[in-house]
């Protein structure tokens, strides 16, 4: 084992006096100060009896405090960051499911719900308050234990094979699965992302993704730190403040999900000079397919390459990415494999030749060994050494991967298969449509019918459903044209900003489609 195979080893990369953590007010922790702060906070956790085998839940809003709490927890035992917007019942479920031994929250009102959930959880959960502020100087934070403290200091520090981070899958169709990521998974993935993006000590990410999600933790936080660079830790994505943050915090890139990019574009009319003046080296998109029109508009707005990547929690985020110039990036592709082996398999686990669609499958040093305590899911997802992602796609002759949709999201209209991504992109080609999501609605005879929801380019502007259907019929086969198109002020999204197609008809209150 090398130092670089652990999270603490990863943090050794930056020069002592170089910026590491930048707060929203512009104050800075250097790499030396960050390491000192992480070591001190980890020492406090160890003094409370927490060690490599223990799950440390974290319910702290985005920002420098959350970043340091995560780093300290993962350098002590196993970090389990949770969404601060969860309600008591949800938090209690996750605390019980994870077997959390401690819960780190803020002592203010933001931690009230989490502390209540910890009190109701089946297992004893040690409440720990993260106090102070990161702004101004290193060493301004502390971890103060509540009732139940007093365990003997835990011996030892995590090794490469210890689990450093646990996250749940989204659980759209079943009970969420626990994904255990080891220290070596985090270290190798962060280094691989940094290599694919050619990150250097001069790079700084504008961290807008939630830090309870693998995308933000790896591409926004750990990758730049692993290269000796810096992270501007915002309170989270805010389209109204984005361009102010861009100007004040001076990042060299930001990474986000497509819906966030679309919101940036929708707010860009008055900020085009700021966007160009920011001098971003690139913009990165991941966690969902980026429609081609959005990719083009982003590139025009920032005058920078837009790097579309493909990742998932089970692979410690990034699996593929389009390369930076002067190498070729292919529109509509998520790029080439980065750090993993990838194949497109048929239903008999046989690799398919270029151009043929099948299930995207991966293996490699950043892929999990298996879900925790879930033999059924492991049997379904891991076959012959491959992890089957549930995504459909194909490779071209140059080895670039093109995704055609989630297998579970594919719409089966009376035997005709419809890719929601294809319909999304066609809708976005209409000048009155700013955002679009295509989904299945139950049908009594066909099984499923195609429906869509859109957001207009200008709030309050009229969007004619019949005109959209006529427009789509020019480029799509008749069976792919949505029977219903809803116009909404905002598309329903999950906690990480991703669009969720499965179950959307029910959430929108759509009755089964009729035969008309």
C-alpha positions as CSV (number, residue, x, y, z in Angstrom):
1,X,0.0,0.0,0.0
2,X,1.2,3.5,-0.9
3,X,0.2,6.7,0.8
4,X,-1.6,7.7,-2.4
5,X,-4.0,4.7,-1.9
6,X,-5.7,6.4,1.0
7,X,-7.6,9.6,1.2
8,X,-5.1,11.1,3.7
9,X,-2.3,10.2,1.2
10,X,-4.3,12.0,-1.5
11,X,-4.3,15.2,0.5
12,X,-0.5,15.3,0.6
13,X,-0.2,16.5,-3.0
14,X,-0.6,20.3,-2.5
15,X,2.3,22.7,-1.7
16,X,2.0,24.0,1.9
17,X,1.3,27.6,0.9
18,X,-0.9,26.9,-2.1
19,X,-4.7,27.5,-1.8
20,X,-6.8,24.4,-1.0
21,X,-10.2,25.4,0.3
22,X,-11.7,28.7,-0.7
23,X,-14.8,29.9,1.3
24,X,-17.7,31.8,-0.3
25,X,-16.4,35.0,1.2
26,X,-13.0,34.4,-0.5
27,X,-11.0,33.5,2.6
28,X,-8.6,30.7,2.0
29,X,-7.2,27.6,3.7
30,X,-3.8,26.6,2.3
31,X,-3.0,22.9,1.8
32,X,-0.9,22.9,4.9
33,X,-3.8,24.5,6.9
34,X,-6.3,22.0,5.4
35,X,-4.1,19.0,6.3
36,X,-3.6,20.3,9.8
37,X,-7.4,20.9,10.2
38,X,-8.3,17.5,8.8
39,X,-5.8,15.8,11.1
40,X,-7.0,17.7,14.2
41,X,-10.7,17.0,13.4
42,X,-9.9,13.3,12.7
43,X,-8.0,13.2,16.0
44,X,-11.1,14.5,17.8
45,X,-13.2,11.8,16.2
46,X,-10.7,9.1,17.2
47,X,-10.7,10.5,20.8
48,X,-14.5,9.8,20.8
49,X,-13.9,6.2,20.1
50,X,-14.5,6.3,16.4
51,X,-12.2,4.3,14.1
52,X,-11.8,2.6,10.6
53,X,-14.8,0.2,11.1
54,X,-17.2,2.9,12.2
55,X,-19.8,4.7,10.1
56,X,-19.9,8.5,10.6
57,X,-23.0,10.1,9.2
58,X,-22.8,13.7,8.2
59,X,-25.7,16.1,7.8
60,X,-24.1,19.5,7.1
61,X,-25.1,22.0,4.3
62,X,-22.7,22.5,1.4
63,X,-19.7,24.7,2.0
64,X,-16.2,24.6,3.5
65,X,-17.4,23.1,6.8
66,X,-19.1,20.2,4.9
67,X,-15.9,19.6,2.9
68,X,-13.7,19.5,6.0
69,X,-16.2,17.3,7.9
70,X,-16.3,14.8,5.1
71,X,-12.5,14.7,4.8
72,X,-12.0,14.3,8.5
73,X,-14.6,11.5,8.7
74,X,-13.2,9.6,5.8
75,X,-9.7,9.9,7.3
76,X,-11.0,8.5,10.5
77,X,-13.4,5.8,9.5
78,X,-16.2,5.6,7.0
79,X,-18.0,8.8,5.9
80,X,-21.7,8.6,5.2
81,X,-22.9,12.1,4.0
82,X,-26.6,12.5,3.8
83,X,-28.9,15.1,2.2
84,X,-29.7,17.9,4.8
85,X,-33.1,18.3,3.2
86,X,-34.2,14.8,4.3
87,X,-37.1,14.7,6.8
88,X,-36.9,12.8,10.1
89,X,-38.3,9.5,8.8
90,X,-35.9,9.5,5.9
91,X,-32.8,10.3,8.0
92,X,-33.9,7.7,10.6
93,X,-34.1,5.0,7.8
94,X,-30.6,5.9,6.5
95,X,-29.0,6.0,9.9
96,X,-30.5,2.6,10.7
97,X,-29.7,1.1,7.3
98,X,-26.1,2.2,7.6
99,X,-25.6,1.3,11.2
100,X,-24.2,4.8,11.9
101,X,-22.2,5.0,15.1
102,X,-22.0,8.9,15.0
103,X,-23.8,11.8,13.4
104,X,-22.0,15.0,12.7
105,X,-24.3,18.1,12.3
106,X,-24.2,21.8,12.9
107,X,-25.4,23.0,16.3
108,X,-27.9,25.5,14.8
109,X,-31.4,24.9,13.5
110,X,-30.1,23.2,10.4
111,X,-29.2,20.1,12.5
112,X,-32.4,19.9,14.5
113,X,-34.1,17.3,12.3
114,X,-31.0,15.2,12.0
115,X,-30.5,15.1,15.8
116,X,-34.1,14.1,16.3
117,X,-33.7,11.3,13.8
118,X,-30.6,10.1,15.5
119,X,-32.5,10.0,18.8
120,X,-35.1,7.8,17.2
121,X,-32.7,5.5,15.4
122,X,-32.6,1.9,16.4
123,X,-28.9,1.9,17.1
124,X,-27.2,4.3,19.5
125,X,-25.9,7.2,17.5
126,X,-23.4,9.6,19.1
127,X,-24.3,13.2,18.2
128,X,-21.3,15.4,17.3
129,X,-21.6,19.1,16.6
130,X,-19.3,20.8,14.1
131,X,-18.8,24.2,15.6
132,X,-17.1,27.4,14.6
133,X,-16.3,28.6,11.1
134,X,-13.7,27.8,8.5
135,X,-13.6,31.5,7.4
136,X,-10.6,33.5,8.5
137,X,-8.0,31.0,9.7
138,X,-7.2,27.3,10.0
139,X,-8.3,25.6,13.2
140,X,-11.5,27.5,13.6
141,X,-13.7,24.3,13.6
142,X,-14.2,21.9,16.4
143,X,-16.2,18.7,16.9
144,X,-18.1,18.6,20.2
145,X,-19.7,15.3,21.4
146,X,-23.1,15.2,23.0
147,X,-24.5,12.6,25.4
148,X,-23.0,9.2,25.1
149,X,-19.4,10.3,24.6
150,X,-16.6,8.8,26.5
151,X,-15.5,5.7,24.5
152,X,-11.8,4.8,24.6
153,X,-9.8,6.4,21.8
154,X,-9.9,4.2,18.7
155,X,-6.6,2.7,17.6
156,X,-5.3,2.7,14.0
157,X,-6.0,4.7,10.9
158,X,-7.7,3.5,7.7
159,X,-5.8,1.4,5.2
160,X,-6.3,1.2,1.4
161,X,-8.9,-1.6,1.8
162,X,-11.0,0.0,4.5
163,X,-14.4,1.4,3.4
164,X,-14.0,5.2,3.3
165,X,-17.4,6.2,2.0
166,X,-20.9,4.7,1.8
167,X,-23.7,6.1,-0.4
168,X,-27.1,4.9,-1.4
169,X,-28.3,4.4,-4.9
170,X,-31.3,6.5,-5.9
171,X,-33.8,3.7,-5.2
172,X,-36.2,4.8,-8.0
173,X,-37.7,1.3,-8.4
174,X,-36.7,-0.6,-5.2
175,X,-35.1,-0.2,-1.8
176,X,-31.9,1.9,-2.1
177,X,-28.8,-0.2,-2.3
178,X,-25.7,0.6,-0.1
179,X,-22.6,1.2,-2.2
180,X,-19.3,0.8,-0.2
181,X,-16.3,2.6,-1.6
182,X,-12.9,1.8,-0.3
183,X,-10.0,4.2,0.4
184,X,-8.2,3.0,-2.7
185,X,-11.4,3.5,-4.8
186,X,-11.5,7.2,-3.9
187,X,-7.8,7.7,-4.3
188,X,-7.6,6.0,-7.7
189,X,-10.8,7.7,-9.1
190,X,-9.7,11.2,-8.0
191,X,-6.3,10.7,-9.6
192,X,-7.9,9.3,-12.8
193,X,-10.3,12.2,-13.1
194,X,-7.5,14.7,-12.5
195,X,-5.4,13.0,-15.2
196,X,-8.3,13.0,-17.7
197,X,-8.8,16.7,-17.1
198,X,-5.1,17.5,-17.0
199,X,-5.6,19.2,-13.6
200,X,-2.6,21.0,-12.1
201,X,-1.9,23.0,-8.9
202,X,-3.1,26.0,-10.8
203,X,-6.7,24.7,-11.2
204,X,-9.6,25.6,-9.0
205,X,-13.1,24.0,-9.2
206,X,-16.3,26.0,-8.5
207,X,-17.9,23.3,-6.3
208,X,-21.7,23.6,-6.9
209,X,-22.7,20.0,-6.7
210,X,-24.0,18.5,-3.4
211,X,-21.3,17.0,-1.3
212,X,-23.6,14.0,-0.4
213,X,-23.3,12.9,-4.1
214,X,-20.4,11.1,-5.8
215,X,-20.2,13.7,-8.6
216,X,-19.5,16.6,-6.2
217,X,-17.2,14.6,-3.9
218,X,-15.0,13.2,-6.6
219,X,-15.0,15.6,-9.6
220,X,-15.6,18.8,-7.6
221,X,-13.6,18.2,-4.4
222,X,-11.1,15.3,-4.4
223,X,-9.9,15.5,-8.0
224,X,-8.5,19.1,-7.8
225,X,-7.1,18.4,-4.3
226,X,-5.3,15.3,-5.6
227,X,-3.6,17.5,-8.2
228,X,-2.6,20.1,-5.6
229,X,-5.2,22.5,-6.8
230,X,-8.1,24.3,-5.0
231,X,-11.8,24.0,-4.4
232,X,-14.1,27.0,-4.1
233,X,-16.7,25.5,-1.8
234,X,-20.1,27.3,-2.4
235,X,-23.3,26.8,-0.5
236,X,-24.6,24.8,-3.4
237,X,-25.9,25.6,-6.9
238,X,-27.8,28.9,-7.1
239,X,-28.5,30.1,-10.7
240,X,-29.1,33.6,-9.4
241,X,-25.7,33.8,-7.7
242,X,-23.7,31.7,-10.2
243,X,-22.1,34.5,-12.2
244,X,-21.3,36.5,-9.1
245,X,-19.5,33.4,-7.7
246,X,-17.8,32.9,-11.0
247,X,-16.3,36.4,-10.9
248,X,-15.5,36.5,-7.2
249,X,-14.0,33.0,-6.7
250,X,-12.0,32.8,-9.9
251,X,-12.3,29.1,-10.8
252,X,-10.7,27.4,-13.8
253,X,-13.7,25.0,-14.2
254,X,-17.0,23.9,-12.8
255,X,-18.7,20.5,-13.1
256,X,-22.5,20.0,-12.9
257,X,-25.5,18.0,-14.1
258,X,-27.3,19.0,-17.3
259,X,-30.2,20.7,-15.5
260,X,-27.8,23.0,-13.7
261,X,-26.1,23.9,-17.0
262,X,-29.5,24.7,-18.6
263,X,-30.3,27.0,-15.7
264,X,-26.9,28.7,-16.1
265,X,-27.8,29.3,-19.8
266,X,-31.3,30.6,-18.9
267,X,-29.7,33.2,-16.7
268,X,-26.9,34.2,-19.0
269,X,-28.3,37.0,-21.1
270,X,-27.0,39.8,-18.8
271,X,-23.8,37.9,-17.9
272,X,-22.2,37.0,-21.2
273,X,-19.2,39.3,-20.6
274,X,-18.7,37.8,-17.2
275,X,-18.8,34.3,-18.6
276,X,-16.2,35.0,-21.2
277,X,-14.0,37.1,-18.8
278,X,-13.9,34.2,-16.3
279,X,-11.5,32.4,-18.6
280,X,-12.6,28.9,-17.7
281,X,-10.3,26.2,-19.0
282,X,-13.3,23.9,-19.6
283,X,-16.8,23.1,-18.4
284,X,-17.6,19.5,-17.3
285,X,-21.0,17.8,-17.4
286,X,-21.9,14.4,-15.9
287,X,-24.5,12.3,-14.1
288,X,-27.0,12.5,-17.0
289,X,-27.0,12.9,-20.8
290,X,-26.2,16.5,-21.9
291,X,-28.4,17.4,-24.9
292,X,-26.4,18.5,-27.9
293,X,-28.0,22.0,-28.1
294,X,-27.1,22.6,-24.4
295,X,-23.5,21.5,-25.1
296,X,-23.2,23.9,-28.0
297,X,-24.7,26.9,-26.0
298,X,-22.4,26.3,-23.1
299,X,-19.4,26.3,-25.3
300,X,-20.5,29.5,-26.9
301,X,-21.2,31.1,-23.6
302,X,-17.9,30.4,-21.9
303,X,-15.7,30.2,-25.0
304,X,-14.3,26.9,-23.6
305,X,-14.5,23.2,-24.4
306,X,-17.4,21.3,-22.8
307,X,-16.3,17.9,-21.5
308,X,-19.1,15.4,-21.2
309,X,-18.3,12.6,-18.9
310,X,-20.1,9.4,-17.8
311,X,-20.1,8.2,-14.2
312,X,-22.0,6.3,-11.5
313,X,-21.6,5.7,-7.8
314,X,-20.7,2.0,-8.3
315,X,-17.6,3.0,-10.3
316,X,-16.6,5.8,-7.9
317,X,-17.9,8.3,-10.4
318,X,-16.1,8.7,-13.7
319,X,-16.0,5.8,-16.2
320,X,-15.7,7.7,-19.5
321,X,-14.9,11.2,-20.6
322,X,-14.4,13.1,-23.8
323,X,-10.8,14.3,-24.1
324,X,-9.6,17.9,-23.9
325,X,-8.4,19.6,-27.1
326,X,-6.5,19.0,-29.2
327,X,-7.8,15.5,-29.0
328,X,-11.3,14.9,-30.5
329,X,-14.5,15.2,-28.5
330,X,-17.5,13.7,-30.2
331,X,-20.9,15.4,-29.9
332,X,-23.5,13.1,-28.3
333,X,-20.8,10.8,-27.0
334,X,-19.7,10.5,-23.4
335,X,-16.1,9.8,-24.6
336,X,-13.7,7.0,-24.1
337,X,-13.1,4.8,-21.0
338,X,-10.9,6.4,-18.3
339,X,-9.3,4.0,-15.8
340,X,-11.7,1.1,-16.4
341,X,-12.3,-1.6,-18.9
342,X,-15.6,-1.2,-20.8
343,X,-17.6,-3.4,-23.1
344,X,-21.1,-3.5,-24.5
345,X,-22.6,-6.9,-23.8
346,X,-25.6,-8.7,-25.2
347,X,-28.1,-10.6,-22.9
348,X,-25.7,-13.6,-22.9
349,X,-22.7,-11.6,-21.6
350,X,-21.0,-11.5,-25.0
351,X,-19.2,-8.4,-26.1
352,X,-20.9,-6.7,-29.1
353,X,-19.0,-5.2,-32.1
354,X,-18.9,-1.5,-32.7
355,X,-22.3,0.0,-33.7
356,X,-24.4,-2.6,-32.0
357,X,-26.5,-1.7,-28.9
358,X,-26.3,-3.6,-25.7
359,X,-25.8,-3.1,-22.0
360,X,-22.8,-1.0,-21.0
361,X,-20.6,-3.1,-18.6
362,X,-17.4,-2.3,-16.8
363,X,-14.6,-3.7,-14.6
364,X,-11.6,-2.1,-13.0
365,X,-9.8,-0.8,-9.9
366,X,-12.5,1.9,-9.2
367,X,-15.5,-0.5,-9.4
368,X,-17.0,-1.7,-6.2
369,X,-16.6,-5.3,-5.1
370,X,-20.4,-5.6,-4.6
371,X,-23.4,-4.0,-2.9
372,X,-23.5,-4.3,0.9
373,X,-25.7,-7.1,2.3
374,X,-27.6,-7.5,-1.0
375,X,-26.9,-10.8,-2.6
376,X,-29.9,-10.5,-5.0
377,X,-28.7,-7.2,-6.4
378,X,-25.1,-8.5,-6.7
379,X,-26.3,-11.6,-8.6
380,X,-28.2,-9.4,-11.0
381,X,-25.5,-6.8,-11.5
382,X,-22.2,-8.7,-11.4
383,X,-21.7,-11.4,-14.0
384,X,-18.5,-13.0,-15.3
385,X,-16.4,-10.3,-13.7
386,X,-18.4,-7.4,-15.3
387,X,-20.6,-4.9,-13.5
388,X,-23.7,-4.4,-15.7
389,X,-24.6,-0.7,-15.4
390,X,-28.2,-0.9,-16.6
391,X,-27.4,1.7,-19.3
392,X,-27.9,0.9,-23.0
393,X,-25.4,2.1,-25.6
394,X,-22.9,1.3,-28.3
395,X,-19.2,1.9,-29.1
396,X,-18.1,3.4,-32.4
397,X,-15.0,2.3,-34.3
398,X,-12.8,4.7,-32.4
399,X,-13.9,3.4,-29.0
400,X,-16.2,6.3,-28.1
401,X,-19.3,5.4,-26.1
402,X,-22.7,6.6,-27.1
403,X,-25.5,6.1,-24.6
404,X,-29.0,5.5,-25.8
405,X,-30.8,5.4,-22.5
406,X,-31.4,3.6,-19.2
407,X,-32.8,0.1,-19.9
408,X,-35.4,0.6,-17.2
409,X,-36.3,4.1,-18.6
410,X,-36.8,2.9,-22.2
411,X,-40.4,3.3,-23.3
412,X,-42.1,0.2,-24.7
413,X,-45.0,1.4,-26.8
414,X,-46.8,-1.7,-28.0
415,X,-43.5,-3.4,-28.8
416,X,-41.9,-0.3,-30.4
417,X,-38.9,0.8,-28.3
418,X,-38.5,4.6,-27.7
419,X,-35.4,6.2,-26.3
420,X,-36.4,9.2,-24.1
421,X,-33.1,10.8,-24.8
422,X,-33.8,10.9,-28.5
423,X,-37.2,12.7,-27.9
424,X,-35.6,15.1,-25.4
425,X,-33.1,16.2,-27.9
426,X,-35.7,16.7,-30.6
427,X,-37.8,18.8,-28.3
428,X,-34.8,21.0,-27.4
429,X,-34.4,21.7,-31.1
430,X,-37.6,23.9,-30.9
431,X,-36.8,27.5,-30.1
432,X,-39.6,27.8,-27.5
433,X,-38.3,24.9,-25.4
434,X,-35.6,25.5,-22.8
435,X,-35.8,22.1,-20.9
436,X,-37.5,18.8,-21.7
437,X,-38.0,15.4,-20.2
438,X,-39.6,12.4,-21.9
439,X,-41.2,9.6,-19.9
440,X,-43.7,6.7,-20.1
441,X,-47.3,7.0,-19.1
442,X,-49.4,3.8,-18.7
443,X,-51.7,2.8,-21.6
444,X,-54.4,0.1,-21.4
445,X,-53.6,-1.6,-24.7
446,X,-50.1,-0.5,-25.7
447,X,-48.7,-1.0,-22.2
448,X,-46.9,2.4,-22.3
449,X,-47.4,5.6,-24.2
450,X,-44.9,8.4,-24.8
451,X,-45.3,11.7,-22.8
452,X,-43.1,14.7,-22.2
453,X,-42.9,17.8,-20.0
454,X,-41.2,21.0,-21.2
455,X,-40.2,24.4,-19.8
456,X,-40.5,27.4,-22.1
457,X,-37.5,29.5,-23.0
458,X,-39.2,32.6,-21.6
459,X,-41.3,32.4,-18.5
460,X,-45.0,32.9,-19.4
461,X,-44.4,32.6,-23.1
462,X,-46.9,30.4,-24.9
463,X,-45.9,26.9,-25.9
464,X,-48.4,25.3,-28.3
465,X,-48.6,21.5,-27.8
466,X,-49.9,20.9,-31.3
467,X,-47.1,22.9,-32.8
468,X,-44.5,20.9,-30.8
469,X,-46.0,17.6,-32.0
470,X,-46.0,18.9,-35.6
471,X,-42.4,19.9,-35.2
472,X,-41.4,16.6,-33.8
473,X,-43.1,14.7,-36.5
474,X,-40.6,16.2,-39.0
475,X,-37.7,14.3,-37.4
476,X,-39.2,11.4,-35.4
477,X,-41.3,8.4,-36.4
478,X,-44.9,8.8,-35.5
479,X,-44.8,6.3,-32.6
480,X,-42.0,8.3,-30.9
481,X,-44.0,11.6,-30.9
482,X,-45.4,12.2,-27.4
483,X,-49.2,11.8,-27.0
484,X,-49.1,14.3,-24.2
485,X,-46.8,17.3,-23.8
486,X,-47.1,19.2,-20.5
487,X,-45.8,22.8,-20.1
488,X,-44.4,23.3,-16.6
489,X,-42.7,26.2,-14.8
490,X,-40.0,23.7,-13.5
491,X,-39.2,20.1,-14.2
492,X,-39.3,17.7,-11.2
493,X,-35.8,16.8,-10.1
494,X,-34.2,14.6,-7.6
495,X,-32.1,15.9,-4.6
496,X,-28.9,16.1,-6.8
497,X,-30.6,18.0,-9.6
498,X,-31.0,15.0,-11.9
499,X,-34.2,14.5,-13.8
500,X,-36.1,11.3,-12.7
501,X,-38.1,9.7,-15.5
502,X,-39.3,6.6,-13.7
503,X,-42.6,7.2,-11.9
504,X,-42.9,10.8,-13.3
505,X,-46.3,10.2,-14.8
506,X,-47.6,9.3,-11.3
507,X,-45.9,12.3,-9.7
508,X,-47.4,14.6,-12.2
509,X,-50.9,13.1,-11.7
510,X,-51.2,11.8,-15.3
511,X,-54.0,9.2,-15.7
512,X,-53.3,6.2,-18.0
513,X,-53.4,7.3,-21.6
514,X,-56.6,6.5,-23.6
515,X,-56.9,5.1,-27.1
516,X,-57.7,8.4,-28.8
